[in-house]
């Protein structure tokens, strides 16, 4: 399954910028307001970001291999 370039770019932006920023925001705000569930939520967001980044990295490698082989 191949992604369109526009979808790839959006997902890459989400993985690299949005999810880490959101996880940091949740963690910091949670600590400021002493909200106990914010640590697990921010860790979950971070895990999703890492997973998405890994999948996109694998996809990028496969795409490059396919284009090199014609």
C-alpha angles and dihedrals in degrees: 000000000000127000123221113248091247092055092046091051092049093048091046090052090049093049097043103036117008103047096044091047092048092048091051092048093050092047095048096043090045092054093046092052096035094239106166099205096055095087094058090043093051091046090052091050090049091050091051090050093051091047093049091047091051093049091049091048091053090047091051093050091049091048091053092048092050092050093048092053093049 
